[in-house]
């Protein structure tokens, strides 16, 4: 009687990578490169630059108003995507760094994550 050995099918990717050698390593590096590219692209996506049809960048201004439609402050969107907040007397109350996704007050202290300029404007207005 002859004994026949059957090799179990290898389903997991690790054992498959061991048998493939360099091509598996190349696949891993390509996957890692794609992942880091997507992470970087999503981080830069928050820094939306305002461009005109001619391709130049421009700034925009948004006004923050209270319930009586009085201006309590404004937010300037800068050409690089960052924003700066002003109170009603046009004093800087803070800035938002879109790359770091952080808001800083007028003294440069970290206020928190995300864009919190409207909160700084309302705080400066005393409301």
N, C-alpha and C positions, 0 to 999 in steps of 0.2 A: 504494500500500500504506500502510495506516495502522498506525502503530506503537502497540501497546498496552502501557502500563506497568502492571505488577502490583506492588503494594506487599507486601513480605514481612510475614507476620504477626509481630507484636511479642509475644514470649513473656515477656521479662523484666519484672519489676515496676517497674523504674526508668523505662523508657520509657513504661509504662502510667501511672505517676504523673505524668509530665510532661504527658501529654495530659489527665489528669483535673484537675489543679490543686489547688484547695482541698479537695476531698473526699479526695484522697490524703493531704494533710497532716493532715486530721482523723482519718483511719484510723491514721496513724502515731502521733499523740498518744494516741489511745485505746489502741493496743497498748502504748505505753510506760507509760501510766498503769496498765494492767492488770498489766504486768510488775512495776512498783514496788509495787503493792498486794500481789501475791503474795509478793514478797520480804519485805516488811514483816510480812505475816501469818505467814510461816514463821519469821521471827525472833521474833515474839511468841509463837508456838506453843510455844517452848521454855520460856517462863515460865508454866507452868501454875499457875493459882491454885487453891487448894483451897477449894471452896465447899460449903456445906451445902445442904440442901433449902430452907431459908428464905432463901438467897441471901447469907448472911453468909460471910465468909472466916474460916478458922481455920488454926492452925499444927499441924504434926504432928512427931513425933520418931521417928527410926529409930536403933536401937542397932547398933554395930559390935562383933562378938564374935570372939574367937580360937577356935582349935580345941578348947579346953576350955570353951567357952561363957562365958568371962569377958568382961565388957564392957571394951573398950579405948577406946571413945569413942562419940559420938552425933552425929547430924546433925539439926538443926532445919530444917524447911521453913517459911519465913516466909509471911505472908499475901500478900505481893507476888510470890511465886514464887522469890525468892532463898533460898539456904540458908546455914547457919552450922554449922561443925564444931567439936566439943569433944573434948578428951581425957578420960581416965577420971576426972580430978579436976575436970572441968567448966570447964577453962580453954579459951578460944577458941583454936583452932589455925589457923582460916582461914574464908574466906567465898567463896561462889560467886555471881557476878553473872550471872543468866540472860540478861539483855538483851545484855550484852557477850560472853557465853559465855566468861568468864574466871574463874580461881580466884586468890584473893589470900591470902597468909599472914596471921598475926596482926599483923604490922607494916605491912600494906597493900601489900607488894611483890607484883608479878605472878608467880605460880607457873607458869602456862601456860594454854593454851586448853582449854576443856571443863571438866567437873566433876571435880576431882582431890582432893576433900575426904577421901575414904577413904585416899588415899595420904598426905596430911598427918597424918591420925589415926594411921596405922600408923607413920609416921616419929616422931611424938611419943611413941608407945608404945615406940619402940626396937626394933621387930621388923622 
